[in-house]
Amino acid sequence: MIRVLLAEDQVMVRNAIARLLDLEPDLEVVGQVGDGTEIVRTAVESRADVALLDIELPGRSGLDAAAELRRARPECRTVIVTIYGRPGYLQRAMEAGASGFVGKDRPVDELAEAIRRVHAGETVIDPELAASAMRARPNPLTERERGVLLAAAQGAPVAAISARVHLSEKTVRNYLSSAIQKTSTANRYEAARAAMENGWL
């Protein structure tokens, strides 16, 4: 029996997926969470073998949780299940140690098969997304640039960003300027939007 953790913030969607997966003879949903901050604790407590993680979750993204989950419970394989087919997300998922990346629009039997395959040690990636990722420009932003750009996207002024990331205002401005240049945009808000559209944030 493969023990599955499901992280999805939409209750109806989460419950529907859980019920359908529980119909599979070799799969058991042992945990469900709607907040990204609950993923690692629940995976450890439930001894999950495979974690199905949405990207956009309250508290913490599925991508960030995947990286911590790999450290806290390395035997638990991760599959990112998302409606966001942005190539940058695929790159970040692989960097976080995810073993699978599938769309929510796929049939449940394909999701069940992806769970079995990653549990067996394979990597499963939606072929359309993989083809798109191969054509896409790689993420040019550093981790620091992503951090200040994300804060800027939320409307924070430079002083607030500086306090949040524990850097001087001059350093924050330098990172924002660099991100603007790398995204070929006119200002930090456009840079943040471009980065989000590419899945880099």
N, C-alpha and C positions, 0 to 999 in steps of 0.2 A: 504494500500500500504506500503510495506517494503522498506525503503530508504537505498540504498547500496552504500558504498564507496569501490572503487577498487584500490589497490596499487600494481602495477606491472611495472617493469622497461622496459620490452620488449613491445614496442608500438603495434606491430601487435597482440601479445598475449592479451594484455590489451583490445584493441579495439574489438577483436573477442569475448572475454568473455563478455564484456559490451553489445555487440549487442545481443548475445544469451540470456543473463539474461533479457534484456529489452523486449524480446518476451514473457516472463512469465507474466501472467495477474496481479499478485500481487507483482511484483518486479520492482523497478525503480532505475537505477544507477544514483545517484545524484552527484557523484564526482569521478574523476580519477586522480591519481598521479603516477609519475614515480620515485619519490625521497622520501626516508623515512622521511626526515625532514619536508615534507609537510603534512604528514598524520594527525596529531592531529589538526592543524589549519583547514584543509579542512573538517575533520569530524565534528568539532564544527560549522563551517560556514554553512555546508550543512545539519546539523541536521541529520546525518546518524544514522540509527538504527542498521546496521550491517556493519562492516568493514572487507573486504577480504584482507588480507595482505600476500604478498610474504615475505620470510625470507631475502633473499639476495637482498638488495636495496642500491642504492648509498646514501651516506649521513648518513643513519641510518638504522639498521636492522629492519625488521618487528617485531621481538621479543622485541626489546627495545621500539619501538613505541607503541606496545600493552600495555606495563606497564604504559606508560605515558597517553595513551588514556583512560585507566581505571580510572585514577585520574581526567582527564580533562572532560570527558564525560562518566560517569559510566553507563548511560542508553544505550550506544552503545556497542553491543556485538561484539566480535572479532573472526574471523575464519582465521587460518593460512592456506594458500594454497601454497603448495610447491612441488618441485620435490625431495627435500631432505628428505629421510625417516629415518633419524638418530634418534635413541631413545632419545639421549640427547636433541634434539630439541623439542621433545614432552614434556619432563620434563620442559624445560625452558618456553615453551609456556603456560603450565598450571600454572607455577609460576607467569607468567606475567599477568594471568587473562584471557587467551583466552578461549573461549567456544567451539571452534572446531579446528580440525586439519585434513585436508584432502589433498590428493595428486592431483597434476595437471593432472594426468593421468586418473582421474575419469570422467565419462560422465557429461555433463553440467546439466542434469536433477537431478543427485545426488548432485551436488553442490547447485542447487536451493533448493532442499529438505533440505540440511544441513543449508542453510540460514534460511529457515522457522522454522526449529527445534530450532536453537539457539535463534532466535527471540522470540520463545515461552518459552524460559527459559531452554531448554535442553542443554546437552553437547554432541557433536558429534565428535567421534574420529574414524579414519580409523581403522577397526578391525585388519588388518594385522600389522599395525604399533603398535597398542596397544599390540598385542601379542609379538612383537619384543621387545617393551619397558619393558615388564614384565620380559623378560629373560636377559635384558641388565644390566650391572653394573651401579649403580647410579653414578652421577657426584661427584667425590671426591674433586674437586677443589673449593677453596673459591673464593669469588668475587675478592679479591685482587690478588690471584694467576692467575685467568683468565685474569685480566687486564694486568699484567706484561707479561704473556705468549703471549697474543695477540700482544702486542707491539714487543716482541721478534720475533714473527712469521713474522713480517713485516721487519725484519732485523735490528731493532734499537739496537745500543750498550747499555750497562748498563747505561752509563752516560745520554744518551738521554731518556731512559725509566725512569730513576730517575727524570729527569726534567719534563717529561710529567705527571707522576703520583704523583708528589710532595712527594717523599719518598727518603730517603738516598740511596746511591748506595749499602751499606751493606744490607739494608732492602730488596732492589730489588733482590740482589743475594740470600738472604735467601728464598724469595718467589719463585724464579726460581728453586732453589735447592729442595724445598719442592714439587713443581709441577713435577719435573723430577722424584723424588722418587715415587710420587703417580701414575704416568703414567708408571712406570717401563721402563723408557727410558734412553738413554745414555747422552743426552744433551738437551738444551732448544729447539732446532729446531725439534728434534724428539718428544719431549714432546708436542710442539705446533701442530705438524702434527697428533699425536695420539689424542689430544684433539679435533681437528677439525673433524677427522674421526668419533669420537663418538658424535659429535654435542654439545660438552661442551663449545666451544667458539662461 
